[in-house]
């Protein structure tokens, strides 16, 4: 007997898609109405020499600084083909959870493929704080954590066009504060430098090895 598609399922899916599109348009409308003064009131200056962390696959010649110009798949990236985006964390554990968020387990040998960089921001940077935008406007948490990249990247474009260097936001996977910066040079010239870079298999944080942190603190089992 030939398989027949359930027309009700197709109708339900079409209805869900229509709702999603309508929701996205409503959120984009909110973002469009953000005024410069509101962004300024919700912003902060991160001083030069602030230290942040970034985990990456590979050593890349000892540099952990990379402003990725191919940002279509990333939450607050710019897609103008000119500015790259670099995602950073104030705490090294947050970097680990962000990179491995879709893993439930990994092999201990895999740790040797990743490098944790300590990075210094070279100049004062001005960034809106997304948590303050949520508390001081009609924007909701869901609006800035939605999986619809066209929505969150639209907010990034609004912020960038207002003259800011990036955004401070909450990690979807830890709730900790993270940072995205934008720059035209992938190597981050005059914006950021690598202070230290350590292979993840050699990393210790507060006396704990990376494998133990992943297993016991972040819920990602590391097997030998």
Secondary structure in CASP SS format (residue, H / E / C, confidence):
PFRMAT SS
TARGET T0000
AUTHOR 0000-0000-0000
METHOD secondary structure of the structure
MODEL  1
X C 1.00
X C 1.00
X C 1.00
X C 1.00
X C 1.00
X C 1.00
X H 1.00
X H 1.00
X H 1.00
X H 1.00
X H 1.00
X H 1.00
X H 1.00
X H 1.00
X H 1.00
X H 1.00
X H 1.00
X H 1.00
X H 1.00
X H 1.00
X H 1.00
X H 1.00
X H 1.00
X H 1.00
X H 1.00
X H 1.00
X H 1.00
X H 1.00
X H 1.00
X H 1.00
X H 1.00
X H 1.00
X C 1.00
X C 1.00
X C 1.00
X H 1.00
X H 1.00
X H 1.00
X H 1.00
X H 1.00
X H 1.00
X C 1.00
X E 1.00
X E 1.00
X E 1.00
X E 1.00
X C 1.00
X C 1.00
X C 1.00
X C 1.00
X E 1.00
X E 1.00
X E 1.00
X E 1.00
X E 1.00
X E 1.00
X E 1.00
X C 1.00
X C 1.00
X H 1.00
X H 1.00
X H 1.00
X C 1.00
X C 1.00
X C 1.00
X C 1.00
X C 1.00
X E 1.00
X C 1.00
X C 1.00
X C 1.00
X C 1.00
X C 1.00
X C 1.00
X C 1.00
X C 1.00
X C 1.00
X C 1.00
X C 1.00
X C 1.00
X C 1.00
X C 1.00
X C 1.00
X E 1.00
X E 1.00
X E 1.00
X E 1.00
X E 1.00
X E 1.00
X C 1.00
X C 1.00
X H 1.00
X H 1.00
X H 1.00
X H 1.00
X H 1.00
X H 1.00
X H 1.00
X H 1.00
X C 1.00
X C 1.00
X C 1.00
X C 1.00
X C 1.00
X E 1.00
X E 1.00
X E 1.00
X H 1.00
X H 1.00
X H 1.00
X H 1.00
X H 1.00
X H 1.00
X E 1.00
X E 1.00
X E 1.00
X E 1.00
X E 1.00
X E 1.00
X E 1.00
X E 1.00
X C 1.00
X C 1.00
X C 1.00
X E 1.00
X E 1.00
X E 1.00
X E 1.00
X E 1.00
X H 1.00
X H 1.00
X H 1.00
X H 1.00
X H 1.00
X H 1.00
X H 1.00
X C 1.00
X C 1.00
X C 1.00
X C 1.00
X H 1.00
X H 1.00
X H 1.00
X H 1.00
X H 1.00
X C 1.00
X C 1.00
X C 1.00
X H 1.00
X H 1.00
X H 1.00
X H 1.00
X H 1.00
X H 1.00
X H 1.00
X H 1.00
X H 1.00
X H 1.00
X H 1.00
X H 1.00
X H 1.00
X C 1.00
X C 1.00
X C 1.00
X C 1.00
X E 1.00
X E 1.00
X E 1.00
X E 1.00
X E 1.00
X C 1.00
X C 1.00
X C 1.00
X C 1.00
X C 1.00
X C 1.00
X E 1.00
X E 1.00
X E 1.00
X E 1.00
X E 1.00
X E 1.00
X E 1.00
X C 1.00
X C 1.00
X C 1.00
X C 1.00
X C 1.00
X C 1.00
X C 1.00
X C 1.00
X E 1.00
X E 1.00
X E 1.00
X E 1.00
X E 1.00
X E 1.00
X E 1.00
X E 1.00
X H 1.00
X H 1.00
X H 1.00
X C 1.00
X E 1.00
X E 1.00
X C 1.00
X C 1.00
X E 1.00
X E 1.00
X H 1.00
X H 1.00
X H 1.00
X H 1.00
X H 1.00
X H 1.00
X H 1.00
X H 1.00
X C 1.00
X C 1.00
X C 1.00
X E 1.00
X E 1.00
X E 1.00
X C 1.00
END
